[in-house]
Structure formats: C-alpha cells, structure tokens
Amino acid sequence: MAGIYISWPFCAQKCTYCNFASGVQPRGLEEQYLTALIAELQSAPEADTLYLGGGTPSAMDPPAIEKLNSTLSRTWREATLEAAPGSLTADRIRAWQGAGINRISLGVQSFVRPELARTGRKHDAAGVIHDVALLRDLGIRNISVDLIAGLPGQTPQSWQTSLDALIALEVPHASVYMLEVDDDSRLGSEILLGGKRYGALDVPNENQIADSYETAVEHLARHGIRRYEISNFATPGAESAHNLKYWHRDPYFGYGSDAHSFDGITRWQNVETALEYVDRFGRGESPRTASTRPDPAEEKFFVGLRLAEGVQPDASDWLRYGAAFERHLANGMLESSNGHLRLTNRGIMVSNEIFEEFVAA
C-alpha cells in the first residue's frame, strides 16, 4: 500500500546546516498554506503510512494536525511526526495521538551544547531526555533520534558523547547523517566561499566526517541498533515502514511545497516554496512541477543499494551491468551473499559515485 508525506515548511528559526526549502515565514502564510494543503489532500489515495516532515511540524497548532488527519480519515499502521526537541508538551503529544500520530522523530543532531549553539538550535541534552521520557509516559515508544556527523567544532570525543547519549536513551531507531556541504544552506555556502561565519572554519574534513560515520555504525551495532539503510539504524522490527517505501520503490504521494511523489511509474514534485504553493492554489493551478518516468532497472540499484539487504540482480541486470558488478566486487565496494549484491562499508563511503555509474550505464 502507498505512503503519504506531508510537508510543513515552517520553522521558528533556520538552522545553519539546513538545505531544505523551509524556514521562518509569516503567520498569515501558514494559515493560507494549511487551507491549500487540505484542498490538495482531498485527492490522496489509500495509504497505510503517514509522515509529517518539515520544517517543524511539531510547532503546528494541534487543531491544524487534527484537520489534516480528519481530511485523510485513516487509521495508520505508522504515522510519524518530526519534532524539534524542546517543543513537546503533554497537551501537544495527546493532541498528536488523537490525530493518529504513533511515531516521533526527534531532530536532536547533537547532544553537545556548543555544537548545537553554532547551528542555531535551542535545546540541550537534558531537554531531549525529558522529551523522550514524556513521550514514553504518554504511550509513544516508537521514537527516532537524528544525529549529524560533521557539525562545526565536532571532535571524536564530542561525537562519542552524542553517541553515548543516544544509546542511553534506549530508543529503537536512529538516523545518522553526514553533513552536506552545498550552497543550499548558510553553512555550506560559507564553507564553499572560504568564509568564517557559522563555524565554517571548524567543520571537520571529509575524512574525519567519514570516520565519525563509521564510528557510529560500529557503536550502534554493538548496542543492537543496526544499519538497514545508509543513514538509518534500528533494533529488529523498528525500521521505518514509511521510509522503506522509498527504498523499495513502493508508491508514495507527497503533499505541500517541495513534496515528492512516485506512483510506481512516474515521479513528480511540487513547487519548492510555500509562497509559490499558496499562489498556485489561489490561481486554481496544480502545485506540480517537473515529472519524469525513471528507468526501473536503473532505480533498482540507484535506490535499492542504499539498503543493507542489497539487491538481487536478475539475468537482464547482469547483461546490462555485469561489468560494473564484477569491477566493484573485485575492488571491494560490493559484496555478494545468497544472490544479493550490497555495498560494503568501503562502498558506502563512495556510494554516490557508484550509484551514478548504474544510472549512466
């Protein structure tokens, strides 16, 4: 069955590392956006998973979340809401539960206060501990915590502090992202320009970031939280049912600005900004922009190799990609097990280059 993703691109502050089309925007725009979003959701298909991402959907007024779910009128197998630590209250959590939310993803990023301060985040480790305890007290135990390897000022010692703090929380799921350096974020742009703002001079180099990622993989695995996708880790059975749809090429439908969709054949996305999304709604126009029909054989590896389980190539795949398979098996970037090909630890560190090779073949 399909999944539904809802984009809420509004935040109390814009984090320096963020390269999403989200941020601080006028309150009046939020109200217009919600109206447009509810209208777009009228066409939502049957689905069993929901993901409210952002932005900061945890900052939404609870009645707004209730309106969204009443529009969809579903009982979800898994319904995730992304939350900013420090924004949780008992009343909000109860309202989320009333709207069908049963999983919370906390954007922690670090448990080290100086690192958080340089990104613009307001929470601290004690606040995260409080939030997790509150969620459990109110019956939500399906909790994920995000960390970022490569924040300004991060050292092997401070990274270990964050990993130890994550383990101490005993959450069933974690996401570990390596800092992306591009001009879509203030920090990334500053690094590319050789500037000093936002701690740009104190960002670990690529090798150090890779070492931190590998340390996380090993440390989490020792505590039973194993990697099932390049950036995602879980105890057995706690993998994100919604996110697995992306990697298995199952249908999912995105609503709101910059949301992406895939119906099994065609991919498309909505306009990038909340303002343009609202403007299109006001003109009676579709929010969709570009659409493509990807090659399933290419995506089988471009997407599927992100998973720890790997991909099982068939005869036609060997005919088309056999030379690439053999080369990467020989150089240690791929390994084979029970007919499945999967990336090795070395291969994961250069995964983008490997993925591009399959697309270009």
PLY file of the C-alpha trace (Angstrom):
ply
format ascii 1.0
element vertex 361
property float x
property float y
property float z
element edge 360
property int vertex1
property int vertex2
end_header
0.00 0.00 0.00
1.10 3.58 -0.58
2.53 6.09 1.88
1.64 9.76 2.31
4.15 12.52 3.03
3.01 15.97 4.16
5.42 18.90 4.05
5.16 21.61 6.73
7.96 24.03 5.77
7.68 26.43 8.72
10.27 26.81 11.48
10.88 29.04 14.48
14.44 29.54 13.23
16.52 28.41 10.25
19.36 26.08 11.22
22.69 26.96 9.61
23.18 23.47 8.12
19.64 23.14 6.72
19.37 22.85 2.93
15.60 22.26 2.81
13.07 24.71 1.41
11.89 25.68 4.89
12.35 28.48 7.39
10.78 31.36 9.30
7.76 32.70 7.42
4.75 34.97 8.11
1.98 33.58 10.29
-0.60 34.54 7.70
1.17 32.39 5.12
0.89 29.36 7.43
-2.89 29.77 7.54
-3.12 30.07 3.74
-0.78 27.11 3.34
-2.94 24.92 5.59
-6.02 25.76 3.52
-4.22 24.86 0.29
-2.78 21.70 1.82
-6.17 20.44 2.96
-7.53 21.07 -0.53
-4.68 19.12 -2.13
-5.16 16.24 0.31
-8.69 15.69 -0.97
-7.15 13.63 -3.78
-5.00 11.44 -1.50
-5.18 7.72 -2.31
-5.47 4.81 0.11
-2.33 4.57 2.24
-1.11 2.88 5.41
1.77 5.16 6.45
1.96 8.89 7.05
4.99 11.12 7.51
4.73 14.78 8.57
8.06 16.38 7.78
9.42 19.87 7.63
10.28 22.34 8.65
8.97 21.82 12.15
5.56 20.13 12.11
5.70 19.76 15.91
5.23 23.54 16.07
1.88 23.30 14.26
-1.18 24.22 16.29
-2.72 20.86 17.34
-6.05 21.70 15.67
-4.18 22.02 12.36
-2.84 18.47 12.66
-6.33 17.26 13.57
-7.70 18.93 10.43
-5.11 17.20 8.28
-5.87 13.76 9.65
-9.64 14.29 9.56
-9.24 15.17 5.88
-7.48 11.86 5.31
-9.69 9.91 7.76
-7.28 6.98 8.14
-6.05 4.62 10.80
-2.32 4.43 10.21
-0.01 1.46 10.53
2.70 4.04 11.12
2.26 7.81 11.39
5.43 9.81 12.04
5.76 13.44 13.05
9.11 15.23 13.02
9.60 17.17 16.25
12.06 19.78 17.47
13.36 18.95 20.94
12.05 21.43 23.47
8.72 21.90 21.70
6.99 18.91 23.29
4.30 19.22 25.95
1.85 16.71 27.33
-1.06 18.52 25.73
0.63 18.56 22.32
1.52 14.88 22.48
-2.05 13.94 23.42
-3.32 16.02 20.50
-0.89 14.27 18.15
-2.11 10.90 19.39
-5.69 12.00 18.86
-4.75 12.78 15.26
-3.32 9.28 14.78
0.39 10.01 15.31
2.18 6.96 16.75
5.83 7.65 15.95
8.04 10.68 16.71
11.30 11.59 15.01
13.36 14.00 17.14
15.77 16.29 15.30
18.44 16.22 18.00
21.53 16.46 15.73
23.93 16.66 18.73
23.89 16.29 22.50
26.79 18.76 22.89
25.61 22.27 23.70
28.40 24.27 21.96
27.80 22.34 18.72
24.07 22.99 18.91
24.55 26.68 19.64
26.59 27.18 16.48
23.82 25.67 14.37
21.09 27.83 15.85
19.40 25.01 17.81
17.96 25.94 21.22
17.69 22.60 23.00
20.18 20.71 25.17
20.74 17.10 26.22
18.60 17.43 29.35
15.68 18.64 27.24
15.97 15.64 24.92
15.98 13.26 27.88
12.87 14.99 29.20
11.10 14.78 25.82
11.79 11.07 25.40
10.58 10.32 28.93
7.42 12.37 28.34
6.66 10.55 25.09
7.03 7.19 26.80
4.92 8.23 29.78
2.12 9.11 27.36
2.39 5.85 25.42
4.58 6.70 22.40
7.57 4.36 22.40
8.32 4.34 18.68
10.90 7.14 18.78
13.74 8.03 16.42
16.66 10.38 17.08
18.66 12.20 14.37
22.38 12.95 14.65
24.68 14.80 12.23
28.34 13.86 11.80
30.46 16.88 10.88
28.94 19.82 12.75
31.26 22.79 13.40
33.56 22.11 16.33
32.73 18.41 16.48
35.61 16.23 17.65
35.93 12.45 18.04
35.37 12.96 21.76
32.26 15.12 21.40
30.86 12.75 18.76
31.30 9.87 21.20
29.42 11.93 23.80
26.47 12.21 21.42
26.57 8.52 20.54
26.69 7.52 24.21
23.79 9.83 25.00
21.74 8.32 22.17
22.40 4.78 23.43
21.47 5.79 26.98
18.01 6.85 25.72
17.34 3.29 24.50
15.33 4.49 21.51
14.59 1.85 18.85
15.59 3.95 15.83
18.29 6.46 14.88
19.29 8.36 11.77
22.90 9.43 11.25
23.59 11.94 8.50
26.93 13.19 7.26
27.00 16.97 6.93
26.16 18.03 3.38
28.21 20.92 2.01
26.30 22.77 -0.71
25.16 26.30 -1.36
21.58 25.50 -0.33
22.48 26.05 3.34
24.11 29.04 5.01
26.85 26.89 6.50
27.50 25.02 3.24
27.64 28.23 1.24
30.05 29.76 3.76
32.35 26.73 3.54
32.36 26.84 -0.26
33.17 30.57 -0.18
36.01 30.05 2.29
34.30 32.22 4.93
34.33 32.13 8.70
30.69 32.54 9.72
28.62 29.78 11.34
31.80 27.99 12.45
32.74 27.17 8.84
36.45 27.01 9.68
35.77 24.43 12.39
33.89 21.90 10.28
35.69 18.53 10.25
37.17 17.50 6.93
35.68 14.76 4.74
37.90 12.02 6.17
37.03 13.00 9.73
33.32 13.03 8.92
33.62 9.60 7.31
35.44 8.31 10.39
32.66 9.65 12.61
30.04 7.92 10.50
31.88 4.61 10.66
32.30 5.00 14.42
28.53 5.47 14.68
27.85 2.35 12.61
30.07 0.24 14.85
28.90 1.76 18.12
25.20 1.48 17.36
25.60 -2.11 16.13
27.28 -3.08 19.40
24.11 -1.97 21.14
21.71 -3.77 18.81
20.83 -0.78 16.60
21.86 -1.97 13.16
22.07 -0.10 9.89
19.28 -1.07 7.49
19.79 1.86 5.10
22.78 4.12 4.63
21.54 6.76 7.09
19.03 4.73 9.12
19.52 2.33 12.03
17.05 0.31 14.09
16.54 -2.50 16.51
14.89 -5.51 14.81
11.32 -4.64 13.80
11.68 -0.89 14.41
12.63 0.07 10.86
10.56 2.95 9.47
7.76 1.39 7.42
7.21 4.67 5.59
10.83 5.31 4.67
11.26 1.74 3.45
8.70 2.54 0.75
11.22 4.97 -0.77
13.97 2.36 -0.99
11.67 -0.45 -2.14
10.16 1.79 -4.85
6.67 1.43 -3.42
4.19 4.22 -4.25
4.18 7.32 -2.06
2.44 10.63 -2.50
3.70 13.98 -1.26
1.55 16.99 -0.41
2.63 20.55 0.22
5.58 22.57 -1.04
8.68 20.71 -2.27
6.95 17.36 -1.70
7.88 14.45 -3.99
5.70 11.61 -5.26
6.06 8.27 -7.03
3.12 6.21 -8.26
5.20 3.21 -9.33
5.82 4.59 -12.82
6.15 8.38 -12.71
7.96 10.68 -10.29
6.94 14.29 -9.77
7.37 17.09 -7.28
5.52 20.17 -6.11
6.75 23.75 -6.32
9.58 24.45 -3.92
8.39 27.30 -1.72
5.35 27.73 0.50
4.59 31.09 -1.10
4.51 29.68 -4.64
2.45 26.73 -3.42
-0.16 29.09 -1.95
-0.08 31.32 -5.03
-0.78 28.36 -7.30
-3.68 27.31 -5.12
-5.06 30.84 -5.29
-4.92 30.75 -9.09
-6.58 27.34 -9.23
-3.41 25.74 -10.64
-1.79 22.42 -9.81
1.24 22.65 -7.49
3.07 20.03 -9.54
6.17 20.96 -11.49
8.52 18.56 -13.23
7.66 14.90 -13.73
9.81 12.05 -15.05
9.45 8.38 -15.88
12.59 6.77 -14.49
14.11 3.57 -15.80
13.11 0.84 -13.28
16.30 -1.11 -13.96
18.44 1.92 -13.10
16.46 2.73 -9.97
16.62 -0.87 -8.81
20.28 -0.24 -7.99
20.35 3.54 -7.59
17.74 3.23 -4.82
17.96 -0.37 -3.69
21.68 -0.44 -2.96
21.07 2.05 -0.16
19.57 -0.83 1.81
21.73 -3.14 3.91
19.82 -6.09 2.45
21.07 -5.08 -1.00
19.55 -6.00 -4.34
19.08 -9.33 -6.12
20.06 -8.85 -9.78
18.39 -10.97 -12.44
19.79 -12.18 -15.76
18.94 -8.95 -17.56
20.69 -6.93 -14.84
23.86 -8.99 -15.27
23.67 -8.48 -19.02
23.38 -4.71 -18.61
25.54 -4.07 -15.53
27.72 -7.16 -15.31
30.98 -5.33 -15.93
30.21 -2.82 -13.16
29.19 -5.63 -10.78
32.42 -7.53 -11.40
34.58 -4.44 -11.07
33.09 -3.38 -7.76
33.11 -6.92 -6.39
36.81 -7.07 -7.23
37.66 -3.69 -5.74
35.76 -4.34 -2.52
32.96 -1.83 -3.00
30.30 -4.54 -3.41
29.88 -7.94 -1.84
27.65 -10.87 -2.75
25.60 -13.03 -0.40
22.83 -15.50 -1.29
22.44 -13.93 -4.72
22.18 -10.39 -3.33
24.63 -7.60 -4.07
25.17 -4.98 -1.39
27.56 -2.16 -0.65
30.46 -2.88 1.66
31.47 -0.37 4.33
34.03 0.98 1.85
31.41 1.15 -0.86
29.03 3.14 1.30
31.61 5.91 1.66
31.66 6.39 -2.13
28.07 5.32 -2.73
27.08 8.38 -4.77
29.80 7.63 -7.31
28.69 4.00 -7.53
25.02 4.97 -7.93
25.88 7.36 -10.77
27.64 4.55 -12.60
24.44 2.50 -12.75
22.42 5.46 -13.93
24.92 6.22 -16.70
25.22 2.60 -17.88
0 1
1 2
2 3
3 4
4 5
5 6
6 7
7 8
8 9
9 10
10 11
11 12
12 13
13 14
14 15
15 16
16 17
17 18
18 19
19 20
20 21
21 22
22 23
23 24
24 25
25 26
26 27
27 28
28 29
29 30
30 31
31 32
32 33
33 34
34 35
35 36
36 37
37 38
38 39
39 40
40 41
41 42
42 43
43 44
44 45
45 46
46 47
47 48
48 49
49 50
50 51
51 52
52 53
53 54
54 55
55 56
56 57
57 58
58 59
59 60
60 61
61 62
62 63
63 64
64 65
65 66
66 67
67 68
68 69
69 70
70 71
71 72
72 73
73 74
74 75
75 76
76 77
77 78
78 79
79 80
80 81
81 82
82 83
83 84
84 85
85 86
86 87
87 88
88 89
89 90
90 91
91 92
92 93
93 94
94 95
95 96
96 97
97 98
98 99
99 100
100 101
101 102
102 103
103 104
104 105
105 106
106 107
107 108
108 109
109 110
110 111
111 112
112 113
113 114
114 115
115 116
116 117
117 118
118 119
119 120
120 121
121 122
122 123
123 124
124 125
125 126
126 127
127 128
128 129
129 130
130 131
131 132
132 133
133 134
134 135
135 136
136 137
137 138
138 139
139 140
140 141
141 142
142 143
143 144
144 145
145 146
146 147
147 148
148 149
149 150
150 151
151 152
152 153
153 154
154 155
155 156
156 157
157 158
158 159
159 160
160 161
161 162
162 163
163 164
164 165
165 166
166 167
167 168
168 169
169 170
170 171
171 172
172 173
173 174
174 175
175 176
176 177
177 178
178 179
179 180
180 181
181 182
182 183
183 184
184 185
185 186
186 187
187 188
188 189
189 190
190 191
191 192
192 193
193 194
194 195
195 196
196 197
197 198
198 199
199 200
200 201
201 202
202 203
203 204
204 205
205 206
206 207
207 208
208 209
209 210
210 211
211 212
212 213
213 214
214 215
215 216
216 217
217 218
218 219
219 220
220 221
221 222
222 223
223 224
224 225
225 226
226 227
227 228
228 229
229 230
230 231
231 232
232 233
233 234
234 235
235 236
236 237
237 238
238 239
239 240
240 241
241 242
242 243
243 244
244 245
245 246
246 247
247 248
248 249
249 250
250 251
251 252
252 253
253 254
254 255
255 256
256 257
257 258
258 259
259 260
260 261
261 262
262 263
263 264
264 265
265 266
266 267
267 268
268 269
269 270
270 271
271 272
272 273
273 274
274 275
275 276
276 277
277 278
278 279
279 280
280 281
281 282
282 283
283 284
284 285
285 286
286 287
287 288
288 289
289 290
290 291
291 292
292 293
293 294
294 295
295 296
296 297
297 298
298 299
299 300
300 301
301 302
302 303
303 304
304 305
305 306
306 307
307 308
308 309
309 310
310 311
311 312
312 313
313 314
314 315
315 316
316 317
317 318
318 319
319 320
320 321
321 322
322 323
323 324
324 325
325 326
326 327
327 328
328 329
329 330
330 331
331 332
332 333
333 334
334 335
335 336
336 337
337 338
338 339
339 340
340 341
341 342
342 343
343 344
344 345
345 346
346 347
347 348
348 349
349 350
350 351
351 352
352 353
353 354
354 355
355 356
356 357
357 358
358 359
359 360
